[in-house]
Amino acid sequence: MMQIGNDESYRELQETFAKHPVGAPTTDTFLEILKFYYEPEEAHLAANMTWDLEPEEEIAKRAGMSLGEASRHLTAMASKFFIRGIKQPDGVRVFRLPLILPGLFELPFAVRQKSPDLDRLGNLWERYYAEAFGRELHTGFQLSRALPAVNAPKDRVVPYEDAVEIAKKSSPATIVPCPCRQAARNCDDPLNVCIVFGQEFYGGTVPGQGVLDPAQMVSTPRMRPADIEEVVDILKMSEKAGLVHTTMNTKEDFWVICNCCRHACHLLRGITMLDIPHAVAPSSYWAVVDEDLCNGCVACVDRCQVSAISMDDNDVAQVDYERCLGCGICTSICAPEAIRLAKRDDRIFTPAYDAHELFVMRSKSTGRPYPVHHH
């Protein structure tokens, strides 16, 4: 059996994740996070994996490990959902790494029941976000963008900005308890509102059966399937709670719709906590105030998740268009209906076509090569 040094394999794996366009700064906190997921031999094997499905023989050879030993570790990691494993119709077993986000961060909170260990992991991710990962996540081409609220008054919406149309096109849907709120544990906003589509964030739907040994599963997964009617109900409930719909910064190939808050969510906290105004790309709308109708009640000020609305000297709401996400959450709380969503001008940022183009553009903006997700 291969002998691995205490931290050597984890430092190898840190370097692997750091090379991806999403980024993962190498810190002692991230080292501790990886220890939660992987045993030393598993970490060494994972460090020699890529984000494309590859036969276990190739991974074992690259890691300098016997096929038998590698096979055992790969099965264990896949059974914990910390890598993706597929037994193809021809019997060949293939494996790949998850992205760090969406992927590695979310998985334990989706597949494990609440426990002190999970809380400890949440604390580590919170520390990592504050010290390094948050700024890395929001550096370069934006990975996420806001969607206009379903019920917000607005002009006709193009399909890639219509949350209901995205859900219809991208089903089947799975409901996952929000990993950000589980990690932060600092607000009472609704938990079961993250909507994941198919297997996209885990590498897509591929022929074959998942590599899964029930004896090595750590817990009962908390995610569950949902039909389109329930998805629409969740979107509307999230809007009522004042949460912002966000999704991949693409026109096609959607993996997820999140419903985000200012307190916990990794996306919006790029704006609220790290003061990066464009951490999340806006929709093609922005909030417009009818000054004659505004009664100065400040409900919209409290409602805005990114502090984009304030009151002027005349107690009339005014919008900071550098921060406004065009989500429309403010419109539903305005009793005199003084706020509506209006189309931005032609200079609005245009999202990537699909996930492949998204990571290519992210790669160019961060200067990290893009040898992954090229199929």
C-alpha positions as CSV (number, residue, x, y, z in Angstrom):
1,M,0.0,0.0,0.0
2,M,1.3,3.5,-0.9
3,Q,2.4,5.5,2.1
4,I,1.4,9.2,2.0
5,G,2.8,12.0,4.2
6,N,0.4,13.8,6.5
7,D,-0.1,16.9,4.5
8,E,1.7,16.2,1.3
9,S,-1.3,14.8,-0.5
10,Y,-3.6,17.6,0.6
11,R,-1.1,20.2,-0.7
12,E,-1.1,18.3,-4.0
13,L,-4.9,18.5,-4.2
14,Q,-4.9,22.1,-3.2
15,E,-2.7,22.8,-6.2
16,T,-5.1,20.9,-8.5
17,F,-8.2,22.9,-7.4
18,A,-6.2,26.1,-7.6
19,K,-5.5,25.6,-11.3
20,H,-9.2,25.5,-12.2
21,P,-10.7,28.8,-13.6
22,V,-13.0,29.0,-10.6
23,G,-9.9,29.2,-8.4
24,A,-9.2,27.9,-4.9
25,P,-6.5,29.9,-3.0
26,T,-4.0,27.7,-1.1
27,T,-4.4,28.4,2.6
28,D,-4.2,26.3,5.8
29,T,-8.0,26.6,6.1
30,F,-8.5,25.0,2.7
31,L,-6.1,22.3,3.7
32,E,-8.4,21.5,6.7
33,I,-11.4,21.5,4.5
34,L,-9.9,18.9,2.2
35,K,-9.1,16.7,5.2
36,F,-12.8,16.6,5.9
37,Y,-13.5,15.2,2.5
38,Y,-10.6,12.9,1.8
39,E,-8.2,10.5,3.6
40,P,-4.5,11.1,2.7
41,E,-4.5,8.3,0.0
42,E,-7.7,9.5,-1.4
43,A,-6.4,13.1,-1.6
44,H,-3.3,11.9,-3.5
45,L,-5.5,10.0,-6.0
46,A,-7.9,13.0,-6.4
47,A,-4.9,15.2,-7.0
48,N,-4.1,13.1,-10.0
49,M,-7.6,13.3,-11.4
50,T,-9.1,15.9,-13.9
51,W,-12.6,17.3,-14.5
52,D,-13.2,14.9,-17.4
53,L,-14.3,11.4,-16.9
54,E,-11.3,9.1,-17.2
55,P,-10.8,5.3,-16.7
56,E,-9.6,4.3,-13.3
57,E,-6.6,2.6,-14.9
58,E,-5.3,5.9,-16.2
59,I,-5.9,7.6,-12.8
60,A,-4.1,4.8,-11.0
61,K,-1.1,5.0,-13.3
62,R,-0.8,8.8,-13.1
63,A,-0.9,8.5,-9.3
64,G,1.6,5.7,-9.1
65,M,-0.9,3.4,-7.4
66,S,-1.8,-0.2,-8.0
67,L,-5.2,-0.6,-9.8
68,G,-6.6,-2.6,-6.9
69,E,-5.8,0.1,-4.3
70,A,-6.9,2.9,-6.6
71,S,-10.2,1.1,-7.3
72,R,-11.0,0.8,-3.6
73,H,-10.3,4.5,-2.9
74,L,-12.2,5.6,-6.0
75,T,-15.2,3.6,-5.0
76,A,-15.1,5.0,-1.4
77,M,-14.9,8.6,-2.6
78,A,-17.7,8.1,-5.2
79,S,-19.9,6.6,-2.5
80,K,-19.4,9.7,-0.4
81,F,-20.2,11.8,-3.5
82,F,-16.9,13.6,-3.2
83,I,-15.9,12.5,-6.8
84,R,-18.1,11.4,-9.7
85,G,-17.9,7.7,-10.7
86,I,-19.7,6.0,-13.5
87,K,-19.7,2.3,-14.6
88,Q,-20.2,2.6,-18.4
89,P,-22.3,0.1,-20.4
90,D,-19.1,-1.6,-21.5
91,G,-18.1,-2.2,-17.9
92,V,-15.3,0.4,-17.8
93,R,-15.4,2.5,-14.7
94,V,-14.6,6.3,-15.2
95,F,-14.2,9.0,-12.6
96,R,-13.8,12.8,-12.4
97,L,-13.4,15.6,-9.8
98,P,-16.3,17.9,-8.9
99,L,-15.8,21.7,-9.3
100,I,-15.1,23.5,-6.1
101,L,-18.2,25.6,-6.6
102,P,-20.8,24.5,-7.6
103,G,-19.7,21.1,-6.4
104,L,-17.3,20.4,-3.6
105,F,-18.7,23.1,-1.3
106,E,-22.3,22.1,-1.7
107,L,-22.1,18.3,-1.7
108,P,-21.7,17.5,2.0
109,F,-24.6,19.8,2.8
110,A,-26.8,18.0,0.2
111,V,-25.9,14.4,1.1
112,R,-25.3,14.5,4.9
113,Q,-27.7,15.1,7.8
114,K,-27.1,17.9,10.2
115,S,-24.3,17.1,12.7
116,P,-21.5,18.8,14.7
117,D,-19.1,17.6,12.0
118,L,-21.1,19.3,9.3
119,D,-21.3,22.5,11.4
120,R,-17.5,22.4,11.8
121,L,-17.1,22.1,8.0
122,G,-19.5,25.1,7.7
123,N,-17.2,27.1,10.0
124,L,-14.2,26.2,7.9
125,W,-15.9,27.3,4.6
126,E,-17.0,30.5,6.3
127,R,-13.4,31.2,7.4
128,Y,-12.1,30.3,3.9
129,Y,-14.6,32.6,2.2
130,A,-13.6,35.5,4.4
131,E,-9.9,35.1,4.2
132,A,-9.4,34.2,0.5
133,F,-12.0,32.2,-1.4
134,G,-14.7,35.0,-1.6
135,R,-12.5,37.4,-3.4
136,E,-11.1,34.7,-5.7
137,L,-14.6,33.6,-6.5
138,H,-15.6,37.1,-7.5
139,T,-12.5,37.9,-9.5
140,G,-12.7,37.9,-13.3
141,F,-15.7,36.9,-15.4
142,Q,-18.8,36.6,-13.2
143,L,-19.9,33.0,-12.7
144,S,-23.5,34.0,-11.7
145,R,-26.2,36.5,-12.6
146,A,-29.4,37.7,-11.2
147,L,-32.8,36.8,-12.6
148,P,-35.8,39.2,-12.5
149,A,-38.5,38.1,-10.1
150,V,-41.3,36.0,-11.5
151,N,-44.0,38.4,-10.1
152,A,-42.2,41.7,-10.6
153,P,-43.9,44.2,-13.0
154,K,-41.7,44.4,-16.1
155,D,-41.7,44.2,-19.9
156,R,-41.5,40.9,-21.7
157,V,-38.6,38.8,-20.5
158,V,-36.3,36.9,-22.8
159,P,-36.3,33.1,-22.2
160,Y,-32.8,33.0,-20.6
161,E,-34.0,35.5,-17.9
162,D,-37.3,33.8,-17.2
163,A,-36.8,31.6,-14.1
164,V,-39.9,29.5,-14.9
165,E,-38.9,28.9,-18.5
166,I,-35.4,28.0,-17.4
167,A,-36.8,25.4,-15.0
168,K,-39.1,24.0,-17.6
169,K,-36.3,23.6,-20.1
170,S,-33.7,22.3,-17.6
171,S,-35.8,19.8,-15.7
172,P,-35.7,17.3,-14.0
173,A,-35.2,19.4,-10.9
174,T,-33.9,18.5,-7.5
175,I,-34.4,20.5,-4.3
176,V,-31.3,20.9,-2.1
177,P,-31.2,22.6,1.3
178,C,-29.2,25.8,0.8
179,P,-25.5,25.0,1.5
180,C,-24.6,28.6,2.2
181,R,-27.2,29.0,5.0
182,Q,-26.2,25.6,6.4
183,A,-22.6,26.7,6.5
184,A,-23.2,30.2,7.9
185,R,-26.1,29.4,10.2
186,N,-26.7,33.2,10.6
187,C,-30.3,33.7,9.3
188,D,-33.8,32.4,9.3
189,D,-34.4,32.6,5.6
190,P,-36.0,29.5,3.9
191,L,-33.6,26.6,3.6
192,N,-35.1,24.2,1.0
193,V,-34.9,26.6,-2.0
194,C,-31.8,25.6,-4.0
195,I,-33.0,24.1,-7.3
196,V,-30.5,21.9,-9.1
197,F,-31.1,20.6,-12.6
198,G,-30.2,17.1,-13.7
199,Q,-26.5,16.1,-13.2
200,E,-25.0,19.2,-14.8
201,F,-23.0,20.6,-11.9
202,Y,-21.7,17.0,-11.3
203,G,-20.5,16.5,-14.9
204,G,-23.7,16.0,-16.8
205,T,-25.9,13.0,-17.7
206,V,-23.7,10.2,-19.1
207,P,-24.6,6.5,-20.0
208,G,-24.0,4.0,-17.3
209,Q,-24.7,3.5,-13.6
210,G,-23.2,5.5,-10.7
211,V,-20.4,3.9,-8.8
212,L,-21.9,3.6,-5.3
213,D,-21.3,1.2,-2.5
214,P,-24.2,1.7,0.0
215,A,-22.0,0.4,2.8
216,Q,-19.6,3.3,2.4
217,M,-22.3,6.0,2.2
218,V,-22.0,8.4,5.2
219,S,-25.6,9.5,5.5
220,T,-28.9,9.7,3.8
221,P,-29.0,12.4,1.0
222,R,-31.2,15.3,1.8
223,M,-31.9,16.3,-1.7
224,R,-35.2,15.3,-3.4
225,P,-36.9,15.5,-6.8
226,A,-39.5,18.2,-7.6
227,D,-41.9,18.8,-10.5
228,I,-42.3,22.1,-12.3
229,E,-45.3,23.1,-10.2
230,E,-43.3,22.8,-6.9
231,V,-40.4,24.6,-8.5
232,V,-42.7,27.6,-9.4
233,D,-44.1,27.5,-5.9
234,I,-40.5,27.7,-4.5
235,L,-39.6,30.6,-6.7
236,K,-42.7,32.5,-5.6
237,M,-42.2,31.7,-1.9
238,S,-38.6,32.8,-2.2
239,E,-39.7,36.1,-3.7
240,K,-42.2,36.6,-0.9
241,A,-39.3,36.0,1.5
242,G,-37.2,38.7,-0.3
243,L,-34.7,36.3,-1.8
244,V,-32.9,37.0,-5.1
245,H,-33.0,34.4,-7.9
246,T,-29.5,33.7,-9.3
247,T,-28.3,31.3,-11.9
248,M,-25.3,30.4,-14.1
249,N,-24.1,33.4,-16.1
250,T,-25.2,31.7,-19.4
251,K,-28.0,31.7,-21.9
252,E,-28.2,27.9,-22.1
253,D,-27.0,24.9,-20.1
254,F,-28.4,25.9,-16.7
255,W,-27.2,23.9,-13.7
256,V,-29.0,25.6,-10.8
257,I,-31.3,28.4,-9.7
258,C,-30.3,29.7,-6.2
259,N,-32.5,31.9,-4.0
260,C,-30.0,34.2,-2.3
261,C,-29.8,36.4,0.8
262,R,-27.4,39.0,2.0
263,H,-26.5,37.1,5.2
264,A,-25.1,33.8,4.1
265,C,-25.0,33.4,0.3
266,H,-21.5,33.2,-1.3
267,L,-22.8,35.1,-4.3
268,L,-24.5,38.1,-2.8
269,R,-21.9,38.4,0.0
270,G,-19.4,39.3,-2.7
271,I,-21.4,42.6,-2.9
272,T,-22.5,43.0,0.8
273,M,-19.5,41.6,2.7
274,L,-16.6,42.1,0.3
275,D,-17.8,45.3,-1.3
276,I,-17.4,44.1,-4.9
277,P,-20.4,45.8,-6.7
278,H,-20.3,43.6,-9.7
279,A,-19.7,40.2,-8.0
280,V,-23.0,39.0,-9.5
281,A,-23.9,40.0,-13.0
282,P,-27.3,41.9,-13.1
283,S,-30.3,41.0,-15.1
284,S,-31.1,43.2,-18.2
285,Y,-33.4,45.2,-15.9
286,W,-33.1,47.8,-13.2
287,A,-35.4,49.3,-10.7
288,V,-37.0,52.6,-11.6
289,V,-38.8,54.9,-9.1
290,D,-41.8,57.0,-9.9
291,E,-41.0,60.0,-7.6
292,D,-44.6,61.2,-7.7
293,L,-45.9,57.9,-6.3
294,C,-43.1,57.2,-3.7
295,N,-44.5,57.9,-0.2
296,G,-41.1,57.5,1.5
297,C,-42.0,54.4,3.5
298,V,-38.4,53.0,3.2
299,A,-39.8,49.4,2.7
300,C,-37.8,49.0,-0.4
301,V,-34.6,50.1,1.4
302,D,-35.0,47.3,3.9
303,R,-36.0,44.9,1.2
304,C,-33.0,45.3,-1.1
305,Q,-30.5,42.5,-0.5
306,V,-27.5,44.5,-1.8
307,S,-28.2,47.9,-0.3
308,A,-28.9,49.5,-3.7
309,I,-31.7,51.7,-2.6
310,S,-31.6,54.7,-0.2
311,M,-33.8,57.7,0.5
312,D,-32.8,61.2,-0.7
313,D,-33.3,64.5,1.1
314,N,-36.9,64.6,0.0
315,D,-37.6,61.1,1.4
316,V,-37.9,59.7,-2.1
317,A,-36.3,56.3,-2.9
318,Q,-33.3,56.5,-5.2
319,V,-31.4,53.6,-6.8
320,D,-27.7,53.0,-7.0
321,Y,-27.4,51.5,-10.5
322,E,-23.8,50.3,-9.8
323,R,-25.3,47.9,-7.3
324,C,-28.8,47.2,-8.5
325,L,-29.2,43.6,-9.7
326,G,-32.5,44.1,-11.5
327,C,-34.0,41.3,-9.4
328,G,-37.3,43.2,-8.7
329,I,-37.6,42.0,-5.1
330,C,-38.2,45.6,-4.1
331,T,-41.3,46.0,-6.4
332,S,-43.4,43.5,-4.5
333,I,-43.0,45.4,-1.2
334,C,-43.9,48.8,-2.6
335,A,-47.5,49.6,-1.5
336,P,-48.0,52.6,-3.8
337,E,-46.4,50.7,-6.7
338,A,-43.8,53.4,-7.2
339,I,-41.1,50.9,-8.3
340,R,-41.0,48.9,-11.4
341,L,-38.4,47.1,-13.5
342,A,-37.3,48.8,-16.7
343,K,-34.9,47.5,-19.4
344,R,-31.3,48.8,-19.0
345,D,-29.6,50.4,-22.0
346,D,-27.7,48.4,-24.7
347,R,-24.5,48.4,-22.7
348,I,-25.8,45.7,-20.3
349,F,-23.4,42.8,-20.0
350,T,-24.3,39.8,-22.1
351,P,-23.9,36.3,-20.5
352,A,-22.0,33.4,-22.0
353,Y,-23.8,31.1,-24.3
354,D,-23.3,27.9,-22.3
355,A,-21.2,26.4,-19.4
356,H,-18.3,25.6,-21.7
357,E,-18.1,29.2,-22.9
358,L,-18.5,30.5,-19.4
359,F,-15.4,28.6,-18.2
360,V,-13.5,29.6,-21.3
361,M,-14.3,33.3,-20.5
362,R,-13.5,32.8,-16.9
363,S,-10.2,31.2,-17.8
364,K,-9.3,34.2,-20.0
365,S,-10.2,36.6,-17.3
366,T,-8.2,34.9,-14.6
367,G,-5.2,33.8,-16.7
368,R,-5.5,30.1,-15.7
369,P,-5.4,27.6,-18.6
370,Y,-8.5,25.8,-19.4
371,P,-7.8,22.1,-20.0
372,V,-11.0,21.0,-18.2
373,H,-14.6,20.6,-19.3
374,H,-13.7,20.6,-22.9
375,H,-16.0,17.9,-24.1
